[in-house]
């Protein structure tokens, strides 16, 4: 087979003028010898094989791209979920710490108030039991 210009010469007597998948226009100088049929079949076979190869390559490329896209989407989704989980854990930890801090402060405040109340009561009781002695000028 030899390419010349836009035509393909299959045999010296047969020239394929145009090859389109499943459509071949053939010009022959000796159409009665069976070479025409052979050339048409060969041209159609080559065109079909080429079309199939192109389709397979295209499908493989699409599958690869789709696989990559799915993997990227999955990674992004995992990253988002992980970030949300980390943020929720952090918020819960902060809330727990804040709650503990508030509870401790409240307990300390209550203990201080209670201690002050007890001290005041004790001082009042002591003052009532043992009133302070007052000195008079007559004793001096």
N, CA, C and O atoms as a MOPAC input file, in Angstrom:
PM7 MOZYME 1SCF
protein

 N      0.85800 1    -1.15600 1     0.00000 1
 C      0.00000 1     0.00000 1     0.00000 1
 C      0.91000 1     1.22700 1     0.00000 1
 O      1.87100 1     1.28400 1     0.76800 1
 N      0.61900 1     2.19600 1    -0.84500 1
 C      1.43100 1     3.40300 1    -0.98600 1
 C      0.50200 1     4.60300 1    -0.94800 1
 O     -0.54000 1     4.60100 1    -1.60400 1
 N      0.87400 1     5.64800 1    -0.17100 1
 C      0.07600 1     6.87800 1    -0.11600 1
 C      0.57700 1     7.82500 1    -1.19900 1
 O      1.77800 1     8.07700 1    -1.30100 1
 N     -0.31600 1     8.33600 1    -1.98700 1
 C      0.05100 1     9.32500 1    -3.01200 1
 C     -0.97200 1    10.44300 1    -2.96100 1
 O     -2.14000 1    10.23100 1    -3.28500 1
 N     -0.55000 1    11.62100 1    -2.56000 1
 C     -1.48600 1    12.73600 1    -2.45500 1
 C     -2.55900 1    12.39800 1    -1.44400 1
 O     -2.23400 1    12.12600 1    -0.28900 1
 N     -3.81100 1    12.40400 1    -1.82400 1
 C     -4.91700 1    12.05000 1    -0.94500 1
 C     -5.39300 1    10.64700 1    -1.18500 1
 O     -6.34600 1    10.21000 1    -0.53900 1
 N     -4.76000 1     9.90600 1    -2.10200 1
 C     -5.23100 1     8.57000 1    -2.46400 1
 C     -4.26600 1     7.51600 1    -1.96700 1
 O     -3.09500 1     7.80000 1    -1.71900 1
 N     -4.76600 1     6.28900 1    -1.82100 1
 C     -3.95800 1     5.14600 1    -1.41100 1
 C     -3.92900 1     4.16500 1    -2.56800 1
 O     -4.97500 1     3.75800 1    -3.07400 1
 N     -2.71500 1     3.78400 1    -2.99000 1
 C     -2.57000 1     2.80500 1    -4.06500 1
 C     -2.38200 1     1.45600 1    -3.40800 1
 O     -1.35900 1     1.21600 1    -2.76800 1
 N     -3.37600 1     0.55000 1    -3.56000 1
 C     -3.29700 1    -0.77600 1    -2.96700 1
 C     -2.55900 1    -1.73700 1    -3.88300 1
 O     -1.75100 1    -2.53700 1    -3.41000 1
 N     -2.81200 1    -1.67800 1    -5.14100 1
 C     -2.19200 1    -2.50300 1    -6.17300 1
 C     -1.97000 1    -1.57300 1    -7.35900 1
 O     -2.56400 1    -0.49600 1    -7.40400 1
 N     -1.15600 1    -1.94600 1    -8.29500 1
 C     -0.96500 1    -1.06700 1    -9.45100 1
 C     -2.26300 1    -0.76400 1   -10.17500 1
 O     -2.38000 1     0.28500 1   -10.80900 1
 N     -3.23100 1    -1.64800 1   -10.09800 1
 C     -4.47400 1    -1.45300 1   -10.83500 1
 C     -5.56700 1    -0.79500 1    -9.98500 1
 O     -6.58300 1    -0.36800 1   -10.53400 1
 N     -5.38400 1    -0.69700 1    -8.63300 1
 C     -6.45500 1    -0.23200 1    -7.75500 1
 C     -5.97100 1     0.98400 1    -6.96800 1
 O     -4.88500 1     0.97800 1    -6.38800 1
 N     -6.79500 1     2.01400 1    -6.96100 1
 C     -6.48700 1     3.22500 1    -6.20100 1
 C     -7.69900 1     3.52800 1    -5.31900 1
 O     -8.81400 1     3.66100 1    -5.82300 1
 N     -7.48500 1     3.63900 1    -3.99900 1
 C     -8.55700 1     4.01700 1    -3.08500 1
 C     -8.56100 1     5.53400 1    -3.03300 1
 O     -7.59800 1     6.15900 1    -2.58800 1
 N     -9.65800 1     6.11400 1    -3.49200 1
 C     -9.74800 1     7.56400 1    -3.57700 1
 C    -10.11700 1     8.15600 1    -2.22300 1
 O     -9.57000 1     9.19200 1    -1.84700 1
 N    -11.02500 1     7.53300 1    -1.48000 1
 C    -11.48100 1     8.07800 1    -0.20700 1
 C    -11.82100 1     6.92900 1     0.72600 1
 O    -12.50300 1     5.98100 1     0.33600 1
 N    -11.33800 1     7.01900 1     1.96900 1
 C    -11.67300 1     6.00300 1     2.96400 1
 C    -12.35500 1     6.70300 1     4.12900 1
 O    -11.75800 1     7.54000 1     4.80400 1
 N    -13.58900 1     6.35500 1     4.34800 1
 C    -14.36100 1     6.83000 1     5.48600 1
 C    -14.86700 1     5.55100 1     6.13100 1
 O    -15.25800 1     4.62800 1     5.41600 1
 N    -14.87500 1     5.45900 1     7.47500 1
 C    -15.32800 1     4.20500 1     8.06600 1
 C    -16.61000 1     3.69800 1     7.42100 1
 O    -17.61800 1     4.40200 1     7.36100 1
 N    -16.55000 1     2.48100 1     6.94800 1
 C    -17.63900 1     1.76400 1     6.29700 1
 C    -18.05900 1     2.35500 1     4.94800 1
 O    -19.10000 1     1.97500 1     4.41200 1
 N    -17.26700 1     3.27900 1     4.39200 1
 C    -17.56900 1     3.81700 1     3.06200 1
 C    -16.25100 1     3.98200 1     2.31900 1
 O    -15.38000 1     4.74500 1     2.73600 1
 N    -16.11800 1     3.26100 1     1.22000 1
 C    -14.88100 1     3.30300 1     0.44400 1
 C    -15.23700 1     3.55200 1    -1.01000 1
 O    -16.11000 1     2.88900 1    -1.57100 1
 N    -14.55500 1     4.51100 1    -1.61200 1
 C    -14.72800 1     4.75000 1    -3.04800 1
 C    -13.45400 1     4.25900 1    -3.71600 1
 O    -12.35900 1     4.73700 1    -3.42100 1
 N    -13.61100 1     3.30400 1    -4.61300 1
 C    -12.44700 1     2.68300 1    -5.24000 1
 C    -12.52200 1     2.88700 1    -6.75000 1
 O    -13.58100 1     2.75500 1    -7.36400 1
 N    -11.37700 1     3.21100 1    -7.32500 1
 C    -11.27200 1     3.31400 1    -8.78300 1
 C    -10.32000 1     2.21500 1    -9.22000 1
 O     -9.21000 1     2.11700 1    -8.69700 1
 N    -10.73500 1     1.38600 1   -10.17000 1
 C     -9.89600 1     0.27200 1   -10.61800 1
 C     -9.80600 1     0.27700 1   -12.12600 1
 O    -10.75000 1     0.62900 1   -12.83400 1
 N     -8.63000 1    -0.12800 1   -12.59700 1
 C     -8.45500 1    -0.25700 1   -14.04700 1
 C     -8.87000 1    -1.63800 1   -14.51100 1
 O     -9.14800 1    -1.83600 1   -15.69400 1
 N     -8.91800 1    -2.64000 1   -13.55800 1
 C     -9.33300 1    -4.00900 1   -13.90400 1
 C    -10.31700 1    -4.51900 1   -12.85900 1
 O     -9.93100 1    -5.32700 1   -12.01500 1
 N    -11.56500 1    -4.08300 1   -12.88300 1
 C    -12.50800 1    -4.49200 1   -11.85600 1
 C    -12.93400 1    -5.94300 1   -11.94700 1
 O    -13.52600 1    -6.46000 1   -10.99900 1
 N    -12.65900 1    -6.61400 1   -13.04400 1
 C    -13.15400 1    -7.97700 1   -13.21400 1
 C    -12.27600 1    -9.02700 1   -12.55000 1
 O    -12.67200 1   -10.19200 1   -12.51400 1
 N    -11.15400 1    -8.69400 1   -12.04500 1
 C    -10.23400 1    -9.71500 1   -11.55200 1
 C    -10.39200 1   -10.02400 1   -10.06400 1
 O     -9.58700 1   -10.78900 1    -9.53100 1
 N    -11.36900 1    -9.48100 1    -9.37700 1
 C    -11.57900 1    -9.78200 1    -7.95500 1
 C    -10.72700 1    -8.93300 1    -7.03200 1
 O    -10.87700 1    -8.98900 1    -5.81100 1
 N     -9.83700 1    -8.15000 1    -7.61300 1
 C     -8.99200 1    -7.29600 1    -6.78200 1
 C     -9.80300 1    -6.17300 1    -6.14200 1
 O     -9.49300 1    -5.71100 1    -5.04400 1
 N    -10.84200 1    -5.74600 1    -6.84700 1
 C    -11.68100 1    -4.67200 1    -6.33000 1
 C    -12.32500 1    -5.08200 1    -5.00800 1
 O    -12.29100 1    -4.32900 1    -4.03500 1
 N    -12.90400 1    -6.26700 1    -4.97800 1
 C    -13.55900 1    -6.75500 1    -3.76500 1
 C    -12.55800 1    -6.87400 1    -2.62400 1
 O    -12.85600 1    -6.47500 1    -1.49800 1
 N    -11.39800 1    -7.40700 1    -2.89500 1
 C    -10.35700 1    -7.57800 1    -1.88500 1
 C     -9.90600 1    -6.22900 1    -1.33800 1
 O     -9.70400 1    -6.08200 1    -0.13200 1
 N     -9.74700 1    -5.24600 1    -2.21900 1
 C     -9.31100 1    -3.91900 1    -1.79600 1
 C    -10.36300 1    -3.25200 1    -0.91600 1
 O    -10.03400 1    -2.61500 1     0.08500 1
 N    -11.63200 1    -3.40300 1    -1.29700 1
 C    -12.71300 1    -2.80800 1    -0.51000 1
 C    -12.76100 1    -3.43500 1     0.87400 1
 O    -12.86400 1    -2.72200 1     1.87300 1
 N    -12.68700 1    -4.74900 1     0.94600 1
 C    -12.72600 1    -5.44600 1     2.23600 1
 C    -11.54600 1    -5.02600 1     3.09200 1
 O    -11.70600 1    -4.75700 1     4.28300 1
 N    -10.36300 1    -4.96700 1     2.49900 1
 C     -9.16500 1    -4.58200 1     3.23300 1
 C     -9.28300 1    -3.15400 1     3.75200 1
 O     -8.93200 1    -2.88500 1     4.90100 1
 N     -9.76600 1    -2.24800 1     2.93300 1
 C     -9.91500 1    -0.85100 1     3.34500 1
 C    -10.93800 1    -0.72100 1     4.46300 1
 O    -10.73300 1     0.02200 1     5.42300 1
 N    -12.05200 1    -1.45700 1     4.33000 1
 C    -13.07900 1    -1.41500 1     5.37400 1
 C    -12.53500 1    -2.00800 1     6.66300 1
 O    -12.74200 1    -1.44500 1     7.73800 1
 N    -11.83800 1    -3.14200 1     6.57000 1
 C    -11.25300 1    -3.76900 1     7.75300 1
 C    -10.30900 1    -2.80900 1     8.46800 1
 O    -10.37800 1    -2.65600 1     9.68700 1
 N     -9.43300 1    -2.16400 1     7.70900 1
 C     -8.47800 1    -1.22600 1     8.30600 1
 C     -9.19600 1    -0.05300 1     8.96100 1
 O     -8.82500 1     0.37400 1    10.05400 1
 N    -10.22000 1     0.46600 1     8.29700 1
 C    -10.96800 1     1.59700 1     8.85100 1
 C    -11.70000 1     1.19900 1    10.12500 1
 O    -11.73700 1     1.95600 1    11.09400 1
 N    -12.28600 1    -0.00400 1    10.11400 1
 C    -13.00800 1    -0.47800 1    11.29500 1
 C    -12.04500 1    -0.70000 1    12.44900 1
 O    -12.31900 1    -0.29000 1    13.57700 1
 N    -10.91200 1    -1.34900 1    12.17300 1
 C     -9.91600 1    -1.59600 1    13.22300 1
 C     -9.43300 1    -0.27200 1    13.79800 1
 O     -9.31600 1    -0.13100 1    15.01600 1
 N     -9.15300 1     0.68600 1    12.94300 1
 C     -8.68400 1     1.99500 1    13.39400 1
 C     -9.74900 1     2.69300 1    14.24200 1
 O     -9.43700 1     3.28800 1    15.27400 1
 N    -11.00200 1     2.61800 1    13.80200 1
 C    -12.09400 1     3.23300 1    14.56500 1
 C    -12.25000 1     2.57100 1    15.92500 1
 O    -12.47100 1     3.24600 1    16.93100 1
 N    -12.13300 1     1.23800 1    15.95100 1
 C    -12.24000 1     0.50900 1    17.22200 1
 C    -11.09300 1     0.89500 1    18.14300 1
 O    -11.29900 1     1.14300 1    19.33100 1
 N     -9.86700 1     0.94600 1    17.58600 1
 C     -8.70700 1     1.32500 1    18.39200 1
 C     -8.88900 1     2.72000 1    18.98100 1
 O     -8.60700 1     2.93800 1    20.16000 1
 N     -9.35700 1     3.66500 1    18.16700 1
 C     -9.57600 1     5.02500 1    18.64700 1
 C    -10.64100 1     5.05000 1    19.74300 1
 O    -10.49300 1     5.75300 1    20.74200 1
 N    -11.71000 1     4.28300 1    19.55200 1
 C    -12.77900 1     4.23500 1    20.55200 1
 C    -12.27100 1     3.64600 1    21.85900 1
 O    -12.59200 1     4.14300 1    22.93900 1
 N    -11.47300 1     2.58000 1    21.75900 1
 C    -10.92700 1     1.94600 1    22.96000 1
 C    -10.00300 1     2.91000 1    23.68900 1
 O    -10.08000 1     3.04500 1    24.91000 1
 N     -9.13100 1     3.57800 1    22.94300 1
 C     -8.21400 1     4.54600 1    23.55800 1
 C     -9.01100 1     5.65200 1    24.24500 1
 O     -8.69700 1     6.05000 1    25.36700 1
 N    -10.04300 1     6.14100 1    23.56300 1
 C    -10.87200 1     7.20400 1    24.14100 1
 C    -11.56200 1     6.72700 1    25.41800 1
 O    -11.61000 1     7.45500 1    26.40900 1
 N    -12.09600 1     5.50200 1    25.39200 1
 C    -12.75400 1     4.95800 1    26.58400 1
 C    -11.77400 1     4.79800 1    27.73900 1
 O    -12.09600 1     5.09800 1    28.88900 1
 N    -10.57600 1     4.32100 1    27.42000 1
 C     -9.55500 1     4.16100 1    28.46500 1
 C     -9.19200 1     5.51300 1    29.05700 1
 O     -9.09800 1     5.66100 1    30.27500 1
 N     -8.98500 1     6.50900 1    28.18100 1
 C     -8.65300 1     7.84700 1    28.66500 1
 C     -9.76700 1     8.40000 1    29.54800 1
 O     -9.49800 1     8.97900 1    30.60100 1
 N    -11.02100 1     8.22100 1    29.12000 1
 C    -12.15300 1     8.69700 1    29.91300 1
 C    -12.20600 1     7.98100 1    31.25900 1
 O    -12.47800 1     8.60200 1    32.28700 1
 N    -11.94600 1     6.67600 1    31.25300 1
 C    -11.97100 1     5.90900 1    32.50400 1
 C    -10.87600 1     6.38800 1    33.44700 1
 O    -11.09200 1     6.49900 1    34.65400 1
 N     -9.70200 1     6.67100 1    32.89200 1
 C     -8.59700 1     7.16000 1    33.72000 1
 C     -8.95900 1     8.51000 1    34.32000 1
 O     -8.78400 1     8.73300 1    35.51800 1
 N     -9.46700 1     9.41200 1    33.48200 1
 C     -9.85100 1    10.74200 1    33.96900 1
 C    -10.94300 1    10.62300 1    35.02500 1
 O    -10.88500 1    11.28100 1    36.06400 1
 N    -11.93800 1     9.78000 1    34.75500 1
 C    -13.03300 1     9.59400 1    35.71100 1
 C    -12.50900 1     9.02200 1    37.02500 1
 O    -12.92300 1     9.44300 1    38.10500 1
 N    -11.59000 1     8.05400 1    36.92100 1
 C    -11.00700 1     7.47100 1    38.13000 1
 C    -10.24500 1     8.50100 1    38.93900 1
 O    -10.34100 1     8.54100 1    40.16600 1
 N     -9.48500 1     9.33800 1    38.23900 1
 C     -8.73500 1    10.39200 1    38.93100 1
 C     -9.70000 1    11.37500 1    39.57600 1
 O     -9.51300 1    11.76800 1    40.72700 1
 N    -10.74100 1    11.77500 1    38.83200 1
 C    -11.72900 1    12.70800 1    39.38400 1
 C    -12.38400 1    12.12600 1    40.63400 1
 O    -12.53900 1    12.82000 1    41.63800 1
 N    -12.76900 1    10.84900 1    40.57000 1
 C    -13.40400 1    10.21300 1    41.72300 1
 C    -12.45000 1    10.16400 1    42.91200 1
 O    -12.85500 1    10.40700 1    44.04900 1
 N    -11.18400 1     9.85000 1    42.64800 1
 C    -10.20000 1     9.79100 1    43.72900 1
 C    -10.01100 1    11.16500 1    44.35800 1
 O     -9.92300 1    11.28800 1    45.58000 1
 N     -9.94900 1    12.19600 1    43.52100 1
 C     -9.77400 1    13.55700 1    44.03500 1
 C    -10.99200 1    13.96500 1    44.86100 1
 O    -10.84900 1    14.53100 1    45.94500 1
 N    -12.18000 1    13.68100 1    44.35300 1
 C    -13.40500 1    14.01500 1    45.09400 1
 C    -13.41700 1    13.28600 1    46.43200 1
 O    -13.76100 1    13.86800 1    47.46100 1
 N    -13.04200 1    12.01400 1    46.41200 1
 C    -13.01900 1    11.23100 1    47.64800 1
 C    -12.02200 1    11.82000 1    48.65100 1
 O    -12.31700 1    11.92300 1    49.84200 1
 N    -10.83800 1    12.20500 1    48.15600 1
 C     -9.83700 1    12.79800 1    49.04800 1
 C    -10.33500 1    14.11800 1    49.63300 1
 O    -10.13500 1    14.39900 1    50.81400 1
 N    -10.98600 1    14.92400 1    48.79100 1
 C    -11.51100 1    16.20500 1    49.27400 1
 C    -12.59200 1    15.96100 1    50.32200 1
 O    -12.61500 1    16.61900 1    51.36200 1
 N    -13.49800 1    15.00400 1    50.04200 1
 C    -14.55500 1    14.68900 1    51.00700 1
 C    -13.96200 1    14.21100 1    52.32900 1
 O    -14.41800 1    14.61800 1    53.39700 1
 N    -12.95100 1    13.35000 1    52.26200 1
 C    -12.30600 1    12.85500 1    53.47800 1
 C    -11.65500 1    13.99500 1    54.24700 1
 O    -11.73800 1    14.05000 1    55.47400 1
 N    -11.00400 1    14.90800 1    53.52200 1
 C    -10.35700 1    16.04500 1    54.17900 1
 C    -11.38700 1    16.93600 1    54.86000 1
 O    -11.15900 1    17.42100 1    55.96900 1
 N    -12.52100 1    17.15200 1    54.19600 1
 C    -13.57700 1    17.98300 1    54.78400 1
 C    -14.13200 1    17.31500 1    56.03800 1
 O    -14.29300 1    17.96200 1    57.07200 1
 N    -14.42400 1    16.01900 1    55.94200 1
 C    -14.96000 1    15.29100 1    57.10000 1
 C    -13.96100 1    15.32900 1    58.24800 1
 O    -14.33800 1    15.56100 1    59.39700 1
 N    -12.68600 1    15.10200 1    57.93700 1
 C    -11.65800 1    15.11200 1    58.97400 1
 C    -11.55500 1    16.49100 1    59.62800 1
 O    -11.43400 1    16.59700 1    60.84800 1
 N    -11.60400 1    17.54300 1    58.81300 1
 C    -11.52900 1    18.90400 1    59.35200 1
 C    -12.72700 1    19.19700 1    60.24700 1
 O    -12.58600 1    19.80500 1    61.30800 1
 N    -13.90700 1    18.75900 1    59.81000 1
 C    -15.11100 1    18.97700 1    60.62300 1
 C    -15.00000 1    18.20700 1    61.93600 1
 O    -15.31900 1    18.73500 1    63.00200 1
 N    -14.54400 1    16.94800 1    61.85300 1
 C    -14.39000 1    16.14800 1    63.06900 1
 C    -13.41800 1    16.81400 1    64.03400 1
 O    -13.68200 1    16.89100 1    65.23400 1
 N    -12.28400 1    17.29800 1    63.50500 1
 C    -11.29400 1    17.96100 1    64.35600 1
 C    -11.87300 1    19.22000 1    64.98800 1
 O    -11.63900 1    19.49200 1    66.16600 1
 N    -12.63000 1    19.98800 1    64.20700 1
 C    -13.23000 1    21.21200 1    64.73800 1
 C    -14.23800 1    20.88700 1    65.83300 1
 O    -14.28400 1    21.56900 1    66.85700 1
 N    -15.04400 1    19.84900 1    65.62200 1
 C    -16.03700 1    19.45800 1    66.62800 1
 C    -15.34400 1    18.98900 1    67.90100 1
 O    -15.74200 1    19.36600 1    69.00300 1
 N    -14.31400 1    18.17200 1    67.75200 1
 C    -13.56900 1    17.69300 1    68.92400 1
 C    -12.96800 1    18.87400 1    69.67400 1
 O    -13.02600 1    18.93200 1    70.90200 1
 N    -12.39100 1    19.81200 1    68.93300 1
 C    -11.78400 1    20.98800 1    69.56000 1
 C    -12.83500 1    21.80800 1    70.31600 1
 O    -12.59400 1    22.25900 1    71.43600 1
 N    -14.00700 1    21.99600 1    69.68800 1
 C    -15.07700 1    22.74600 1    70.35500 1
 C    -15.55200 1    22.03400 1    71.61500 1
 O    -15.80100 1    22.67100 1    72.63900 1
 N    -15.67900 1    20.71000 1    71.53700 1
 C    -16.10400 1    19.94300 1    72.71400 1
 C    -15.06400 1    20.05700 1    73.82300 1
 O    -15.40700 1    20.26800 1    74.98600 1
 N    -13.77300 1    19.91400 1    73.45100 1
 C    -12.70800 1    20.03000 1    74.45000 1
 C    -12.72200 1    21.40800 1    75.10200 1
 O    -12.58800 1    21.52400 1    76.32000 1
 N    -12.88400 1    22.46100 1    74.28200 1
 C    -12.93000 1    23.81800 1    74.82300 1
 C    -14.12700 1    23.98700 1    75.75800 1
 O    -14.01300 1    24.60600 1    76.81600 1
 N    -15.27100 1    23.43500 1    75.36300 1
 C    -16.46400 1    23.54300 1    76.20100 1
 C    -16.26500 1    22.81600 1    77.52700 1
 O    -16.68200 1    23.30400 1    78.57800 1
 N    -15.63000 1    21.65300 1    77.47500 1
 C    -15.37300 1    20.89200 1    78.70400 1
 C    -14.43800 1    21.67200 1    79.61300 1
 O    -14.69800 1    21.80800 1    80.80900 1
 N    -13.34000 1    22.18900 1    79.04200 1
 C    -12.37300 1    22.95500 1    79.83800 1
 C    -13.04600 1    24.18700 1    80.42900 1
 O    -12.87100 1    24.49500 1    81.60700 1
 N    -13.82100 1    24.89200 1    79.59600 1
 C    -14.51000 1    26.09200 1    80.07500 1
 C    -15.49700 1    25.74300 1    81.18600 1
 O    -15.60400 1    26.45800 1    82.18200 1
 N    -16.21400 1    24.63500 1    81.00400 1
 C    -17.16300 1    24.20000 1    82.03200 1
 C    -16.46400 1    23.86100 1    83.33500 1
 O    -16.93900 1    24.21500 1    84.41400 1
 N    -15.33600 1    23.17600 1    83.23300 1
 C    -14.57000 1    22.82200 1    84.43700 1
 C    -14.05400 1    24.08500 1    85.11000 1
 O    -14.14200 1    24.22300 1    86.33000 1
 N    -13.51000 1    25.01500 1    84.30800 1
 C    -12.99500 1    26.26400 1    84.87000 1
 C    -14.10300 1    27.02100 1    85.60500 1
 O    -13.89900 1    27.50500 1    86.71800 1
 N    -15.28100 1    27.11900 1    84.97100 1
 C    -16.40000 1    27.82400 1    85.59900 1
 C    -16.82400 1    27.12800 1    86.88600 1
 O    -17.11900 1    27.78800 1    87.88200 1
 N    -16.85600 1    25.80100 1    86.86900 1
 C    -17.25200 1    25.05000 1    88.06200 1
 C    -16.24300 1    25.25600 1    89.18700 1
 O    -16.62800 1    25.42400 1    90.34400 1
 N    -14.96100 1    25.24400 1    88.85500 1
 C    -13.92000 1    25.43800 1    89.87100 1
 C    -14.01700 1    26.84300 1    90.45600 1
 O    -13.94800 1    27.01800 1    91.67200 1
 N    -14.17800 1    27.84900 1    89.58800 1
 C    -14.30300 1    29.23000 1    90.06600 1
 C    -15.51500 1    29.36000 1    90.97900 1
 O    -15.44300 1    29.99700 1    92.03000 1
 N    -16.62700 1    28.75500 1    90.57700 1
 C    -17.84800 1    28.80600 1    91.38300 1
 C    -17.63400 1    28.14300 1    92.74200 1
 O    -18.06300 1    28.67000 1    93.76900 1
 N    -16.96700 1    26.98000 1    92.74500 1
 C    -16.69800 1    26.29300 1    94.01300 1
 C    -15.79200 1    27.12900 1    94.91300 1
 O    -16.00700 1    27.20700 1    96.12300 1
 N    -14.77900 1    27.75100 1    94.31500 1
 C    -13.86700 1    28.58900 1    95.10800 1
 C    -14.63000 1    29.78000 1    95.68800 1
 O    -14.47200 1    30.11000 1    96.86300 1
 N    -15.45700 1    30.42500 1    94.86000 1
 C    -16.23600 1    31.56700 1    95.34200 1
 C    -17.15900 1    31.14800 1    96.47900 1
 O    -17.26700 1    31.85100 1    97.48300 1
 N    -17.82500 1    30.00300 1    96.32600 1
 C    -18.70800 1    29.51000 1    97.38200 1
 C    -17.92500 1    29.20800 1    98.65400 1
 O    -18.38400 1    29.50400 1    99.75700 1
 N    -16.74200 1    28.61900 1    98.49700 1
 C    -15.92000 1    28.29300 1    99.66300 1
 C    -15.46900 1    29.56300 1   100.37000 1
 O    -15.45600 1    29.61600 1   101.59900 1
 N    -15.10000 1    30.58600 1    99.60600 1
 C    -14.66700 1    31.85100 1   100.20800 1
 C    -15.83200 1    32.50100 1   100.94900 1
 O    -15.67200 1    32.95100 1   102.08400 1
 N    -17.00100 1    32.55300 1   100.31300 1
 C    -18.18100 1    33.14600 1   100.96400 1
 C    -18.51700 1    32.37600 1   102.23300 1
 O    -18.77900 1    32.97600 1   103.27500 1
 N    -18.51100 1    31.05200 1   102.14800 1
 C    -18.82900 1    30.22400 1   103.30900 1
 C    -17.80600 1    30.44100 1   104.42200 1
 O    -18.17000 1    30.55000 1   105.59300 1
 N    -16.53100 1    30.50200 1   104.05200 1
 C    -15.48300 1    30.72000 1   105.05500 1
 C    -15.65200 1    32.09100 1   105.69900 1
 O    -15.49400 1    32.22600 1   106.91200 1
 N    -15.96900 1    33.10200 1   104.91100 1
 C    -16.18400 1    34.44700 1   105.45500 1
 C    -17.39100 1    34.46300 1   106.38500 1
 O    -17.35200 1    35.07100 1   107.45500 1
 N    -18.46800 1    33.78700 1   105.97000 1
 C    -19.66200 1    33.72700 1   106.81200 1
 C    -19.34600 1    33.04700 1   108.13800 1
 O    -19.76900 1    33.51500 1   109.19500 1
 N    -18.60100 1    31.94000 1   108.08400 1
 C    -18.23800 1    31.21700 1   109.30200 1
 C    -17.35800 1    32.08100 1   110.19900 1
 O    -17.51900 1    32.08600 1   111.42000 1
 N    -16.43300 1    32.80700 1   109.58900 1
 C    -15.54500 1    33.66700 1   110.38100 1
 C    -16.33900 1    34.78200 1   111.05200 1
 O    -16.09900 1    35.10300 1   112.21600 1
 N    -17.27800 1    35.36900 1   110.32700 1
 C    -18.09700 1    36.44300 1   110.90000 1
 C    -18.96100 1    35.89500 1   112.03100 1
 O    -19.07000 1    36.51800 1   113.08700 1
 N    -19.57300 1    34.73700 1   111.81600 1
 C    -20.40200 1    34.12300 1   112.86000 1
 C    -19.55300 1    33.83100 1   114.08600 1
 O    -19.98600 1    34.07400 1   115.21200 1
 N    -18.37400 1    33.32300 1   113.88400 1
 C    -17.47700 1    32.98900 1   114.99300 1
 C    -17.09400 1    34.24600 1   115.76800 1
 O    -17.07200 1    34.24400 1   116.99800 1
 N    -16.79600 1    35.30500 1   115.04400 1
 C    -16.43600 1    36.56100 1   115.71100 1
 C    -17.61500 1    37.11100 1   116.51100 1
 O    -17.44000 1    37.61500 1   117.62100 1
 N    -18.82200 1    37.01000 1   115.93800 1
 C    -20.01100 1    37.49700 1   116.65400 1
 C    -20.24800 1    36.65900 1   117.90200 1
 O    -20.54300 1    37.20100 1   118.96700 1
 N    -20.12200 1    35.33800 1   117.78000 1
 C    -20.31900 1    34.45600 1   118.93400 1
 C    -19.30400 1    34.76300 1   120.02400 1
 O    -19.66000 1    34.80900 1   121.20100 1
 N    -18.06000 1    34.97300 1   119.65600 1
 C    -17.02400 1    35.29800 1   120.64200 1
 C    -17.33900 1    36.62500 1   121.32300 1
 O    -17.14800 1    36.78100 1   122.52900 1
 N    -17.81800 1    37.56800 1   120.53600 1
 C    -18.12700 1    38.88000 1   121.10800 1
 C    -19.29000 1    38.78200 1   122.08200 1
 O    -19.31600 1    39.49800 1   123.08300 1
 N    -20.25400 1    37.90700 1   121.80500 1
 C    -21.39200 1    37.76000 1   122.69600 1
 C    -21.01600 1    37.00200 1   123.96900 1
 O    -21.52200 1    37.31800 1   125.04500 1
 N    -20.16100 1    36.03800 1   123.86300 1
 C    -19.76500 1    35.22600 1   125.01500 1
 C    -18.77900 1    36.00100 1   125.87800 1
 O    -18.92100 1    36.01600 1   127.10100 1
 N    -17.84200 1    36.60600 1   125.31000 1
 C    -16.80100 1    37.35100 1   126.01900 1
 C    -16.83200 1    38.80100 1   125.56600 1
 O    -16.02300 1    39.19300 1   124.72400 1
 N    -17.72200 1    39.59200 1   126.08800 1
 C    -17.73500 1    40.96900 1   125.62400 1
 C    -16.42000 1    41.65100 1   126.01100 1
 O    -15.84800 1    41.35000 1   127.05900 1
 N    -15.96500 1    42.52400 1   125.20700 1
 C    -14.69800 1    43.19300 1   125.52100 1
 C    -14.87000 1    44.06500 1   126.76900 1
 O    -15.91700 1    44.67500 1   126.98700 1
 N    -13.84300 1    44.10000 1   127.55300 1
 C    -13.89900 1    44.90200 1   128.77200 1
 C    -13.63100 1    46.34400 1   128.40800 1
 O    -12.75400 1    46.66800 1   127.60700 1
 N    -14.40600 1    47.17300 1   129.01600 1
 C    -14.20200 1    48.59500 1   128.77400 1
 C    -13.54700 1    49.17700 1   130.01600 1
 O    -13.92100 1    48.84400 1   131.14000 1
 N    -12.62400 1    50.00100 1   129.81900 1
 C    -11.93800 1    50.59500 1   130.96800 1
 C    -12.62000 1    51.91300 1   131.33300 1
 O    -13.08200 1    52.65400 1   130.46500 1
 N    -12.66800 1    52.17300 1   132.57200 1
 C    -13.25600 1    53.42800 1   133.03900 1
 C    -12.16600 1    54.26900 1   133.66000 1
 O    -11.11900 1    53.76600 1   134.06500 1
 N    -12.42000 1    55.49700 1   133.72500 1
 C    -11.41800 1    56.41700 1   134.27200 1
 C    -11.29000 1    56.24500 1   135.78300 1
 O    -10.26300 1    56.60400 1   136.35700 1
 N    -12.31100 1    55.70500 1   136.43000 1
 C    -12.29500 1    55.54400 1   137.87400 1
 C    -11.31100 1    54.48100 1   138.29100 1
 O    -10.72000 1    54.58600 1   139.36600 1
 N    -11.12000 1    53.49500 1   137.50500 1
 C    -10.22800 1    52.39800 1   137.85800 1
 C     -8.78800 1    52.83700 1   137.72300 1
 O     -7.91400 1    52.25900 1   138.36900 1
 N     -8.52500 1    53.78400 1   136.95100 1
 C     -7.15400 1    54.17700 1   136.71500 1
 C     -6.56000 1    54.99900 1   137.77700 1
 O     -5.39600 1    55.38800 1   137.67900 1

